[in-house]
Amino acid sequence: MIVTEFYMTRDDGVDLERTYSDRGFIIENTVTGELFSEVVNPVNSGRTYIETNERDFPDDDITAEEALAIITGGEI
């Protein structure tokens, strides 16, 4: 089940809420399709999530060289 609970109040006074699956599943943003283990958003942000059937993020199967290029912005 998706759980949304108060997380904290930022220094600028904005209240934040944490959303996650209480069963340890990945959650998916219903608009963008982005996947998360948990998210923190401003209260009343309007962002909504559904629980997937996955517990792990899919592997992208990239090489070490490709990973290094991503990290360094293409400069090795």
Secondary structure, DSSP 8 states (H G I E B T S, - for coil): -EEEEEEEE-TTS-EEEEEEETTS--EEETTT--EESEEEEETT----EEE-S-SS-------HHHHHHHHHTT--
